[in-house]
Amino acid sequence: MQKYRCVPSVYGHSAEPMPSIEEIEQHYRESYYQDPTGQYSKTYERVELDYFDDRANVALDFSALHGVTKGNVLDLGCGEGFVLKSARRRGFNVYGVDHSLVGIERQNRDLIDSDPSHFVAGDIGSRRHFEGVAFDLVYCKNVIEHVIDPDSIMTRIASYLAPGGVAIIEVPNDFSELHSIIFGDTSKEELSIFVPPVHLHYFTTKTLPELGRRNGFSVLDGFGDYPIDHLLMEDAFNYYKDKKLGPSAHSLRRKFFRYASRIDVDARLGLFRSIFTAGLGRDICIVVQR
């Protein structure tokens, strides 16, 4: 079994040595996709579906703030399709790409049934799908940390964008200042957030905007989600040490998003932007434009 180190990089931190494409494909073939239906819940409770919608609507509110409220939206790595479901409710024409369409077929089959040509099972970075279609919004969640060369994905995202369009890039916020406080001198290789060859690169609120600018984008905004990691600062709530606390921690995150969905939109945008500005958020996003 390959022994990986966690080393500083232009992305923040990266795995070393970098696995080959063949090694990555073998990993997903033998573990991640061994039971493709097992990667997705068969059913979700209403509170979880509301959470998916609340999260998606934060991203769509930031898109609207920067001038994109309609048109074509592409989800690169569309998973189960919940972001696209929320976008369609707002009147977007929805398109999706993922290595497997099992998730969206199971959870949001109606999206595919409405126009099968808008959904492709294939590699996200190696080629441009939907030739001849330009996109007003490109959403890319939890993709670039998985690939050998995140800069190449940014180039691909640029190729999809229509003039004036925006892209929202979301990644985990790993090895942040908060993590330094929580984990102290613990070796990064010993932490459960270091998971090569699944995650190869580890971004922060400083390095993610740098990725955008380095690839010719203007970084219009940044926002983070609920900073659930702060619970790790106190043993009574530490879901890393006590896995039984995980559902309660996630319930708190759902309630936070439900609260945020009910406040004034400007206050909501300011709240999530301030989380990013403080270097927090379990996941972090940038809004970019060519």
C-alpha positions as CSV (number, residue, x, y, z in Angstrom):
1,M,0.0,0.0,0.0
2,Q,1.3,3.4,-1.0
3,K,2.6,5.6,1.9
4,Y,1.7,9.2,1.4
5,R,3.1,12.3,3.0
6,C,1.3,15.6,3.4
7,V,3.5,18.4,2.1
8,P,3.1,22.2,1.6
9,S,2.1,23.1,-1.9
10,V,0.7,25.9,-4.1
11,Y,-2.7,24.6,-3.2
12,G,-2.1,24.6,0.6
13,H,-1.1,21.0,1.1
14,S,-0.9,18.1,-1.2
15,A,-0.2,14.4,-1.1
16,E,3.3,13.2,-2.0
17,P,4.1,11.2,-4.1
18,M,1.2,12.0,-6.4
19,P,-0.5,8.8,-7.5
20,S,-0.7,7.9,-11.2
21,I,-3.9,8.1,-13.1
22,E,-4.0,4.3,-13.2
23,E,-3.6,4.1,-9.4
24,I,-6.5,6.6,-8.9
25,E,-8.7,4.7,-11.3
26,Q,-7.9,1.4,-9.6
27,H,-8.8,2.9,-6.2
28,Y,-12.2,4.1,-7.4
29,R,-12.9,0.9,-9.4
30,E,-12.1,-1.4,-6.5
31,S,-13.5,0.6,-3.6
32,Y,-15.5,3.7,-4.3
33,Y,-17.5,2.3,-7.2
34,Q,-17.4,-1.3,-6.2
35,D,-21.1,-0.9,-5.2
36,P,-22.2,2.3,-7.0
37,T,-25.5,2.4,-5.3
38,G,-23.8,2.2,-1.9
39,Q,-22.4,5.7,-2.3
40,Y,-25.9,7.2,-2.0
41,S,-28.6,7.0,0.5
42,K,-31.7,5.2,-0.8
43,T,-34.1,7.7,0.8
44,Y,-33.7,11.0,2.7
45,E,-35.9,12.5,5.4
46,R,-37.6,15.8,4.7
47,V,-35.2,17.6,7.0
48,E,-32.2,16.4,4.9
49,L,-33.9,17.3,1.6
50,D,-34.5,20.8,3.1
51,Y,-30.8,21.0,4.1
52,F,-29.7,20.1,0.5
53,D,-32.0,22.9,-0.8
54,D,-30.9,25.4,1.8
55,R,-27.2,24.8,0.9
56,A,-27.9,25.0,-2.8
57,N,-29.8,28.2,-2.4
58,V,-26.9,29.9,-0.7
59,A,-24.8,29.3,-3.8
60,L,-27.6,30.4,-6.1
61,D,-28.1,33.6,-4.0
62,F,-24.4,34.4,-4.5
63,S,-24.8,33.7,-8.2
64,A,-27.8,36.1,-8.3
65,L,-25.8,38.8,-6.4
66,H,-23.2,38.7,-9.2
67,G,-25.8,39.0,-12.0
68,V,-26.7,35.4,-12.9
69,T,-30.3,34.6,-12.2
70,K,-31.3,32.6,-15.2
71,G,-29.9,30.7,-18.3
72,N,-27.9,27.5,-18.5
73,V,-26.3,26.0,-15.3
74,L,-23.8,23.1,-15.4
75,D,-22.9,21.1,-12.4
76,L,-19.5,19.4,-12.8
77,G,-19.7,16.5,-10.5
78,C,-23.5,16.6,-10.2
79,G,-23.7,13.6,-7.7
80,E,-27.4,13.1,-6.8
81,G,-28.5,16.3,-8.5
82,F,-29.9,18.2,-5.6
83,V,-28.1,21.5,-6.6
84,L,-29.6,21.2,-10.1
85,K,-33.0,20.5,-8.6
86,S,-32.8,23.7,-6.7
87,A,-31.6,25.6,-9.7
88,R,-34.4,24.3,-11.9
89,R,-36.9,25.6,-9.3
90,R,-35.4,29.0,-10.0
91,G,-35.9,28.7,-13.7
92,F,-32.4,27.6,-14.9
93,N,-31.9,25.1,-17.7
94,V,-29.9,22.4,-16.0
95,Y,-27.0,20.2,-17.2
96,G,-24.9,17.7,-15.3
97,V,-21.7,15.6,-15.7
98,D,-20.4,13.0,-13.3
99,H,-18.3,9.8,-13.5
100,S,-21.5,7.9,-12.7
101,L,-25.1,9.0,-13.0
102,V,-26.3,6.4,-10.5
103,G,-26.9,9.0,-7.8
104,I,-29.0,11.4,-9.9
105,E,-30.9,8.5,-11.5
106,R,-31.8,7.3,-8.0
107,Q,-32.6,10.6,-6.3
108,N,-33.7,13.0,-9.1
109,R,-34.6,10.9,-12.1
110,D,-37.1,13.5,-13.3
111,L,-34.2,15.8,-14.1
112,I,-32.8,13.3,-16.6
113,D,-36.2,12.3,-17.9
114,S,-37.0,15.9,-18.8
115,D,-34.0,16.0,-21.2
116,P,-31.6,13.1,-21.2
117,S,-29.2,14.9,-23.5
118,H,-28.4,17.3,-20.7
119,F,-26.7,14.7,-18.6
120,V,-23.4,12.8,-19.3
121,A,-21.6,10.1,-17.5
122,G,-17.9,10.8,-18.2
123,D,-14.7,12.4,-17.1
124,I,-15.0,15.9,-15.9
125,G,-11.7,17.3,-16.9
126,S,-10.4,15.5,-20.0
127,R,-12.8,16.9,-22.5
128,R,-15.5,19.5,-22.9
129,H,-19.0,18.1,-22.9
130,F,-22.1,19.8,-24.4
131,E,-20.3,21.3,-27.4
132,G,-21.9,24.5,-28.6
133,V,-23.6,25.2,-25.3
134,A,-22.3,28.1,-23.1
135,F,-23.1,28.3,-19.4
136,D,-24.2,31.3,-17.4
137,L,-23.3,29.4,-14.1
138,V,-20.9,26.5,-13.6
139,Y,-21.0,24.9,-10.2
140,C,-18.2,22.6,-9.2
141,K,-18.4,21.1,-5.7
142,N,-15.8,18.8,-4.1
143,V,-14.1,17.9,-7.4
144,I,-10.8,19.7,-7.7
145,E,-9.4,18.3,-4.5
146,H,-9.6,14.8,-6.1
147,V,-7.7,15.5,-9.3
148,I,-3.9,15.5,-9.9
149,D,-4.0,18.9,-11.6
150,P,-6.6,21.3,-10.2
151,D,-5.4,24.1,-12.6
152,S,-6.4,22.0,-15.6
153,I,-10.0,21.8,-14.2
154,M,-10.0,25.6,-13.8
155,T,-9.1,25.8,-17.5
156,R,-11.9,23.4,-18.4
157,I,-14.4,25.5,-16.3
158,A,-13.3,28.6,-18.2
159,S,-14.1,26.8,-21.5
160,Y,-17.7,26.4,-20.4
161,L,-18.5,29.9,-19.3
162,A,-20.6,32.3,-21.4
163,P,-19.5,36.0,-21.4
164,G,-20.5,37.4,-18.0
165,G,-21.1,34.0,-16.6
166,V,-19.8,33.0,-13.1
167,A,-18.4,29.8,-11.7
168,I,-18.7,28.7,-8.1
169,I,-15.9,26.4,-6.9
170,E,-16.4,24.5,-3.6
171,V,-13.8,22.5,-1.7
172,P,-13.2,21.2,1.8
173,N,-11.4,23.7,4.1
174,D,-8.6,21.5,5.3
175,F,-5.5,22.4,7.5
176,S,-7.0,25.8,8.3
177,E,-5.9,27.9,11.3
178,L,-8.8,26.5,13.2
179,H,-7.4,23.0,12.5
180,S,-4.0,24.1,13.8
181,I,-5.6,25.1,17.1
182,I,-7.7,21.9,17.4
183,F,-5.1,19.3,16.3
184,G,-2.0,21.1,17.6
185,D,1.3,19.2,16.8
186,T,-0.5,16.1,15.5
187,S,1.1,15.0,12.3
188,K,-1.1,15.8,9.3
189,E,-0.7,12.2,8.0
190,E,-2.4,11.0,11.2
191,L,-5.5,13.1,10.7
192,S,-8.7,11.6,9.3
193,I,-9.0,14.5,6.9
194,F,-5.8,13.4,5.1
195,V,-7.3,10.7,2.8
196,P,-5.1,10.1,-0.4
197,P,-5.7,8.9,-3.0
198,V,-9.2,10.2,-2.6
199,H,-8.2,13.8,-1.7
200,L,-4.9,14.8,-3.3
201,H,-4.9,18.5,-2.5
202,Y,-6.0,20.5,0.6
203,F,-7.2,24.1,0.1
204,T,-7.7,27.0,2.5
205,T,-9.5,30.4,2.2
206,K,-6.2,31.8,1.2
207,T,-5.1,29.3,-1.5
208,L,-8.5,28.8,-3.1
209,P,-8.8,32.4,-4.4
210,E,-5.1,32.2,-5.5
211,L,-6.1,29.2,-7.7
212,G,-8.7,31.3,-9.4
213,R,-6.5,34.3,-10.0
214,R,-3.6,32.2,-11.2
215,N,-5.9,30.8,-13.9
216,G,-7.1,34.1,-15.2
217,F,-10.3,34.5,-13.2
218,S,-11.5,37.5,-11.3
219,V,-12.5,36.4,-7.8
220,L,-15.8,38.1,-7.1
221,D,-16.6,36.7,-3.7
222,G,-16.1,33.9,-1.2
223,F,-18.3,32.2,1.3
224,G,-18.1,29.3,3.7
225,D,-20.7,26.9,5.1
226,Y,-21.4,26.1,8.8
227,P,-18.0,25.9,10.6
228,I,-18.9,22.5,12.1
229,D,-15.2,21.9,13.0
230,H,-15.5,24.3,15.9
231,L,-17.3,21.5,17.8
232,L,-14.0,19.6,17.9
233,M,-12.6,22.2,20.3
234,E,-14.7,20.7,23.2
235,D,-14.7,17.0,24.0
236,A,-18.4,17.0,24.9
237,F,-19.1,17.8,21.2
238,N,-16.1,16.2,19.5
239,Y,-17.5,13.9,16.9
240,Y,-14.1,12.8,15.8
241,K,-13.4,11.3,19.1
242,D,-16.9,10.0,19.7
243,K,-18.6,8.9,16.4
244,K,-22.0,8.7,18.1
245,L,-22.0,12.5,18.2
246,G,-21.9,12.8,14.5
247,P,-25.6,12.8,13.9
248,S,-26.2,15.5,16.5
249,A,-23.4,17.6,14.9
250,H,-25.0,17.3,11.5
251,S,-28.4,18.1,12.9
252,L,-27.0,21.3,14.3
253,R,-25.6,22.1,10.8
254,R,-29.0,21.5,9.2
255,K,-30.7,23.8,11.8
256,F,-28.1,26.5,11.1
257,F,-28.9,26.5,7.4
258,R,-32.6,26.4,8.1
259,Y,-32.3,29.5,10.2
260,A,-30.1,31.2,7.5
261,S,-32.8,30.5,4.9
262,R,-35.3,32.5,6.9
263,I,-33.4,35.8,7.3
264,D,-33.0,38.7,4.9
265,V,-31.0,37.7,1.8
266,D,-28.4,40.4,2.4
267,A,-27.9,39.3,6.0
268,R,-27.6,35.7,4.8
269,L,-25.0,36.5,2.2
270,G,-23.1,38.6,4.7
271,L,-23.2,35.8,7.2
272,F,-21.7,33.2,4.9
273,R,-19.2,35.6,3.5
274,S,-18.0,36.5,7.0
275,I,-17.5,32.8,7.7
276,F,-15.1,32.6,4.7
277,T,-13.4,35.9,5.7
278,A,-12.6,34.4,9.1
279,G,-11.0,31.4,7.5
280,L,-13.8,29.1,8.7
281,G,-16.4,26.8,7.1
282,R,-16.1,23.1,6.7
283,D,-16.5,23.7,3.0
284,I,-15.4,26.9,1.3
285,C,-16.4,28.5,-2.0
286,I,-15.2,31.1,-4.4
287,V,-17.3,32.9,-7.0
288,V,-15.2,33.6,-10.1
289,Q,-15.6,35.2,-13.5
290,R,-13.4,35.1,-16.6
